[in-house]
Amino acid sequence: MRKPLATLALLLALALQPALAGGWGHREQQRPPPRPPEPPRQMYAPQPMRPQNWAPQNRMSSGQAAQRAQQLNGGGRVLAVDPSDSGYRVRVLKDGEVRSVYVPGQ
């Protein structure tokens, strides 16, 4: 009688082992799907684009800046007129010397 009881206990222990270990009815946790990568964040706010020929209404034209630079230098040949922060940088050739003159834009 002891042998069948020991055999029954051994079979019962082997049968219950997966259940005690979490094998029966145990589901592996499902992972959520991976998120798509986020776009890189900008470190600055983009400035609105303006056309290259944009100028405030009270700003003088490049031709007016060239005339003003010639007046300031007592004549000379205008080589270049470059827009600056709030005016123009005008390069004038006079007496074989290139002079750079800043003309305010107002």
Secondary structure, 3 states (H helix, E strand, C coil): CHHHHHHHHHHHHHHHHHHHCCCCCCCCCCCCCCCCCCCCCCCCCCCCCCCCCCCCCCCCCHHHHHHHHHHHHCCCEEEEEEECCCEEEEEEEECCEEEEEEEECC
